[in-house]
């Protein structure tokens, strides 16, 4: 079972069933915001809806997948299915202008047009505001599907003008199997599951042993902090900074820092089992580091690690964020 072979029905069966009824009743709205983590089926759902709208041979609510219309959508070459993606970290006004120009045209081959905006949370404020009136009055036969991992980063004015569909998390068993199929090492699988529901994403992280190196760096950082060793601060400046080569990897490292202290709190409160720990392979190391500390201290540290991610989202430099939380943790544990 590979992630790329899974369909919208595999990933979100309940939502697909609801949409079949909606389409059958002729009640499909013109604008939707699909919300969920990578691998939850946002892209597959938007593609499946496009297939349903263009396929001339829909049977029992399912497109045939073999007709020319379906084949062009599946290959990304249908002229009336327009996809916008972030260029770098943002979707800028120029891209939205292109979409607005397409909005004003009739479908090249029919009466319908579909617009898929991936990473809708990456629209600049100006770009999102520029899109508003077109969402309000898109014209007949125009459908807009916006995809996001982070609903809170999408302007409230956009949310209020769309129907928000929350993707249901994939069963862990499916994600584990997909990670196995994509050769994610078993000892890293539980950590990867704490970071993402996407086996494809996890596969990218394990390439060149990057995730293994990041986990080793975070475990070493944890050991130094619990030993009261200020070299933990130096490790941020050298090892972690070297691994945090782009925005995504910076976020993953901060997530790993939060996960290891989350596991520490679970162990400290004696609620730990192998099934509810992410750093399960390092359970003994985590437990050893906790012996001198109170649960209240671990709770404070966990809160600090959760706040770090928010600071990065505010465009504070990764090194500054990681150094700041390291100093705060040392203060909490050692005064």
HELIX and SHEET records of a PDB file:
HELIX    1   1 UNK A    3  UNK A    5  5                                   3    
HELIX    2   2 UNK A    8  UNK A   11  1                                   4    
HELIX    3   3 UNK A   13  UNK A   24  1                                  12    
HELIX    4   4 UNK A   42  UNK A   54  1                                  13    
HELIX    5   5 UNK A   68  UNK A   74  1                                   7    
HELIX    6   6 UNK A   93  UNK A  103  1                                  11    
HELIX    7   7 UNK A  120  UNK A  122  5                                   3    
HELIX    8   8 UNK A  125  UNK A  136  1                                  12    
HELIX    9   9 UNK A  151  UNK A  153  5                                   3    
HELIX   10  10 UNK A  156  UNK A  159  1                                   4    
HELIX   11  11 UNK A  172  UNK A  181  1                                  10    
HELIX   12  12 UNK A  186  UNK A  195  1                                  10    
HELIX   13  13 UNK A  199  UNK A  206  1                                   8    
HELIX   14  14 UNK A  207  UNK A  209  5                                   3    
HELIX   15  15 UNK A  210  UNK A  226  1                                  17    
HELIX   16  16 UNK A  231  UNK A  235  1                                   5    
HELIX   17  17 UNK A  236  UNK A  240  3                                   5    
HELIX   18  18 UNK A  241  UNK A  243  1                                   3    
HELIX   19  19 UNK A  247  UNK A  268  1                                  22    
HELIX   20  20 UNK A  274  UNK A  276  5                                   3    
HELIX   21  21 UNK A  280  UNK A  282  5                                   3    
HELIX   22  22 UNK A  283  UNK A  290  1                                   8    
HELIX   23  23 UNK A  295  UNK A  313  1                                  19    
HELIX   24  24 UNK A  318  UNK A  334  1                                  17    
SHEET    1   A 5 UNK A  81  UNK A  84  0                                        
SHEET    2   A 5 UNK A 113  UNK A 117  1                                        
SHEET    3   A 5 UNK A 142  UNK A 148  1                                        
SHEET    4   A 5 UNK A  31  UNK A  35  1                                        
SHEET    5   A 5 UNK A 163  UNK A 166  1                                        
END                                                                             
